[in-house]
Amino acid sequence: MLTRSQVDSLLGATLQQTKYSTRDGRVLTDYSHRDPLEPGVVIIGPGKDVLSNSAVNFVTACVMSGIGYWVGGW
């Protein structure tokens, strides 16, 4: 059975792009609105820029709610 953290990690790793600022020395959030082509901004990992972190959390909650509803109906 999938856990919430496994679904969240899978979605985040594949559908969320992670940007890191070498100038600031930190991972940039969804609200940073920094251009990936800006000097000092590096894209980390293979994730595509499809979902934000908030969207990943929302989709994870929906998937886990659906699984809970399905399992609870037994």
N, C-alpha and C positions, 0 to 999 in steps of 0.2 A: 504494500500500500504506500502511496506517495505521502510524504509529509509536506507541510506548508513551506518549510525552508527549501526542500528539494525543488518544488514547483517554482518558488521565487528565484532560486539560483539558476535554474534552467532558463527561465524567461529572461532574467537579467543578463545572463551570459550570451544569449543569442540575439535578443531584440532590443538591448539597451547599450548605447555607446558610452564608454567611459573616457572622459577627458581629464588630463593631468596637466597642471601648470608647473613647469620647471622653474619659472620665475618666482611663483608664490610658494612652491613646495607643497602643494595640496591637490586633492582630487576636486574637480569643479562640479558643482551641483547643477541641477536642471535649470536653476534660476540665475546662473552666472551669465548666460547669453554671450559667451566668448566664441569667437570664430576659430574653428579648428586650424585654420591656416595662419592664425596670428602667431608671431614668434614666441616660442616658449610653451605653446600648447601642444601636447602630445596625446594621440589617441591610443588607449591601452586596450588590448584584447581584441577578439574577433567580432564583438557585438555590432549589430547594425543599428542605425539611428532611426528606429521605428517607434519605440515606446520610451516615455520618461520614467523615472523611478516611481512616481505616483501612479502612473498607468500600470506598471508592473505589479505594484502592490494591489491595485484594484482588480486586475485580471486574476491574480493569485487568490484573492478573497472570493471572487465569483466561482472559480474552479473548485476551491476547497468547500465552499457552501454547497455546490452541486453534488460533490462527492459525499458530503455529510448527509445531505437529503436522500441520496440514493442508498447509502449504507444504512441510514436510520429507518428506511422503509422495510427492512428485512424483518 
